[in-house]
Every structure is written in C-alpha cells, then in structure tokens.
Amino acid sequence: MARRAQPLKPFKPAPRPERVKAFRLGLSAESRAAMLLIAKAYRIVARRWKTPFGEIDIVARRRRVLLFVEVKARDTIDAGLEAVTERNKRRIVDAAEFWLAQHPGDVTAEIRFDVIVVAPGTMPRHIVNAFDASR
C-alpha cells in the first residue's frame, strides 16, 4: 500500500533579530526573578504558564501563599514599574482565575499578585502585593 504524501507545512519566516533579543532578555529576567524568589524561600510551581488569556511569568508558593508574578525587564526600575498597565493586570488576574479553575486545591490559598522588575546593573526589585484582583 502506497503511503500518502504529507501536505507541506506553510513556510514560517525566521523571527526578526530584535524579537529574538527581546525573547532572550525576557527569559534571562524571568530566571533572575525565579532565583530571587527561591532565595526568599518560595518554591517555583510554574514558569511561563500559558492560558487562553495570556501567560503568567512565574507561579510560586510559600506556605499558604500562592504568588502570580509578572516579570518586567527594562532599562530602569521605574520604566519597569510603569510597564505594568491596567491591561496587563487584567490579563494576569484572568490567567490566575484560570489557574485556580485548573488547580482547585489552590482555591483556599492566600492569593497575591507581585511584580519583579529586572534592570541592568541592579538587583531585581520585588514589589510585594503590587496589585489586587478587584475590578
């Protein structure tokens, strides 16, 4: 019996060099942020967790606290803090609700939304309870 030829996958162009650089910078910033949380006795539960609403950079836990962390890599700490917009917050909260629907055991945990800003030449800045889930 003859094998059927597989249809060719559409050609996907290589990403632009500036997008590759931004992607690598983001991965590096997330790794630095994760190391900071580990140093503060948090356990990393998930990294780059994708949902239909968007991605959660880091999900971490310490005792009964469950953290949803947004990581921003910018030239300065202030620029990183300004980069967390209302739209970002809404996306993170929606993704966190999706997490809780997928992980019902976490519903009783204390939920917190933190931001970690990574800038060159400085220690990452951890903003505890940076925003809440109120609409």
Secondary structure, DSSP 8 states (H G I E B T S, - for coil): ----------------HHHHHHHHHHHHHHHHHHHHHHHTT-EEEEEEEEETTEEEEEEEEETTEEEEEEEEE-SSHHHHHHT--HHHHHHHHHHHHHHHHH-GGGTTSEEEEEEEEE-TTS--EEEEEEE-S--
